[in-house]
Amino acid sequence: MWFVLPGLLFLAETISRISWVRSVYQGRTYIQSVSLLPSEVTHLNISRPPGFNFRPGDYVYIKIPGISKHEWHPFTISSAPEQLDGLSLHIRCAGSWTKSLRDFFVKYHMEDVEAGASNSSCVPDMQKYIIRRRASSIAWAKQKPLKAQKIDANIRKRTITKSANVLCHIDGPYGTPSRHIFQSEHAVLIGSGIGITPFASILQSIVHQFKATYARCPKCSYLWCHSTPASVMNLRKVSSDSVLRLLYTDFNKCDN
């Protein structure tokens, strides 16, 4: 009987999440672009739904009906909250769904290559290929056939970015302890591999906050009348940031 209470809590959370997503279309959005990165990492740039606010280190559940109509998977948001045009997810192949995700967008890229090859039929030695969706097989047509493994290896070695308009659903955001990092006086961030995605969000947020408070120093001119030699108190440089305004002087060198 000990599992009844935890089971009821889990069931209530699941029902509330599903009802929230279905009743409010805030979770319905689109994948704007996809980047196939080395080491089998897929970068999704997702359109940010209205009213979707998150903090650095938060994560979301995502569902892509084109891959699976009922599967939700959690991933950490790798972009900063200050980027209002969208949000990013970096997903590495570590299971069946993540592998299906990458294969889904690799097929997107192959379809573009196929279209480009069909438009270049005037070149006699052009190696073309045709993708047959039947049984997910790939058939090659030309005098010098290519292998699918060769193209897959070529994709793995370089970054490929493609615009997309793929429907997806987002549930979240959900908080983690790292969202309180800016309330700490000192912080140590430790991560490796794909586990650095929350830190990418934190560091980008720091950069955006710095740019928002940074003000360029205006052009300064100075005049004074005194018997002191000109080599003394010569203004060298003025720099400013959000906290300090420092005046550097050089008593040894005079700039004319």
N, C-alpha and C positions, 0 to 999 in steps of 0.2 A: 504493500500500500504506500510505500515511501515515494514511489514514482508518480503518484496521482497528482500531487500539487505541482511539481515541475512540469509534468505533461500538460496540465491545464494552462499553465503560464505560457508554455511554448505554443500551444494551440491558439490561445488568445492573441499572442503576438503575430502569428502567421495570418490569422483571419483579419486582424486589423490592418496588416500590411497589404494584403491582397485587396481588401475592400477600399483602402485609401487609394491604391493605384487605379483601381477600376472606376471608382466614383469620381475622382478628380483626375483630369487628364494632364495634370502637371508632370506625371512621370512619362508621358509620351513625347518622344523627341526623335532626332535623326542624327546619324553619324555623318558628319560633314566631309571628313577626309580620313584616309588611313595611310600609315607609313609602315612598310615592312622593314624592320631594322635587323641588323645582324644578330646572331645568337638566338634566332627564333623569337624575337620580341616584336609584338604588334602594338603600334601606337594608334589609339583611336582619338580623334578630335570630334567631340560631341557637342551639338548645339545645346546651349544652356537654357533650360526651361525657365519661364518667367517666375520670379519669386524664389528661385533655387539659390539658397545661401548656404555656404559651408565655411569651415575653417581649415587651416593647413593641417594635414594628417588625417582628415576624415575619409571615410570610404562609402561606397554605394553598392547596391545590388543592381546588376544589369541583366536584362533579358533581350535577346535578339531573336525575334520570331523566325527569321530566315534560316537560323541554325537550329533552334529548338523553341517550340511554342510554350513550354512550361518550365524550363530550367532557369533559375536565378542563380547568379554567381557574384560573390563579393570581390571588389577590387578597390584599391586605394587610389584616390584622386591625386594625380601627379602635377597638376597645374595649380597656380596660385588663385586665391579667391578674388584678387584684384583684376584678373583677366575676365572681363564681363562678357566677352563674345562667345565663350565656350569653356568646356572643361576637357581635360585629357586623362586618358588611362593608358598605362604601359602594362601590357599583358605578355607574360612569357609562357611558352608551351610547357605545361607541367601536368597535363591530363588529357582526357578524351575531348572535353569541351573546348579547351584552349587550343588543342590541335585542330579541331574542326573550325574554330574561328580563323586561324591562320590559313588553313586550306581554302576557306570560303573567300578570303580576300586575295589569295594567290590566284585563284581562278578568275577573279575580277581583273587582275593584271594580265593574265594570259589572254583573256578575251580582247583586251586592248591591243596586245601584240598581234593577235590574229587579224584584227581589223586593219592594223597598220601594214601587215604583210600582204593582205589582199589588195591594198591600194598601191602596192609596189610591184605589180605583176610584170611591168615592163623590163625589170632587171632579170636577165636570164639565169644567173647563178644564185639568185636569192633563195635561201632556204626557208620554206614556209611550213606551217603546220596547221592542222585542223583538230579542234577539240571536239570529241564526241562525248556527250553527256551520258550515253548509255553505259551503265556499270562503271561510271567514272573512269573510263579508259581514254587514253590519248593516242590518236593515230597520226602518224607523220606521213606527208606526201611530198616527195621530191626525189631527185636523184641521190642526194646525200642526206639520208634521214638523220634527225637528231634524236637524242634520248631525253626522256623526261627528267632523269636524274641530273643531267647536265644543266638544264634550265633551272631546276630547283637549287642546285649548288650555286648557280649564278645569282639567284635571288638572295641566297643566304649571305653572299659576300658583300652586297651593296645595299644601300638604302633606297627604297622605292616608295614614292608618295603618290597617291591617287585620290582625286576627289570622289566622293560617294554620296549617296542619298539613301542610306539604309535605315529602315525603321528600327527603333529600339525603345525599351522601357527602362526607366531608372527609378529605383526605390531608395530613398535616403535624403540627405546624408546622415550617416551615423558617426558619432564621435569616438575618439580614441584619447588616451592620456596625452598624446603629443599635441593636441589642440590647445593645451594650456602652457605651451612652451614659452610664450611671450610674457607670461606672468612670473617666470623664474628669473632670478638674477644671473645665474650661471646654468648653462645647459651643455650636456655632452650627448652628441648624436652618434650612435653606433649602428651600422647596417652593412649588409653585403648583398651582392647580386641584385635581384629584382626587389629585394627588401629595402632598397634606398628610395623607393618612390615617395613615401611620406616626407622624406628629407628634401627631395626635389621640390615638393610643394612649399615646404617651410623656407628654403633658401630663395626661391623665386618670390615669395611673399616679402621677405626681407629686402630684396632688391627693389621691388615696387614701392615699398614704404619709404625706402631711402630716396628714391627718385621723386616721390611726392613731396618730401620735406626739403629736398635739396634746392638751394637758391644760388644762382650764379652771382659772384661778386660783381658789382657794377664797376665801370671804368673809373679809376680814382686819379685825381691830380692833387698835388700838394705844393704849397708855397709857404715860405717863412723868411723872416729877416733877422739875422743874428750874425755876430762876428765869428761864430763857430765855422771851421772849415767845411767845405761841401762834402768832404769824405766822411763826415760824421753824420750819423742818423740818416743815412741814405735809404729811402724806401725801396725794398727789394721785391716783395711779393705780398699779395693779399689773398688769403684763401678763406672760405667760409663754408660752414655746414650748419646743420640744424641746431648744434649745441654751442660751438665755439667760433669766435672770430679772432683769428690770430694775426698779429702784425709782426712780420719778420724784418729785422734790420741787419745791416751789414756795416760794421765799423771799419772794415779794411779795404773795401773795394768800391769804386765809384763808377757808375754806369752813366755815360753821356748820351 
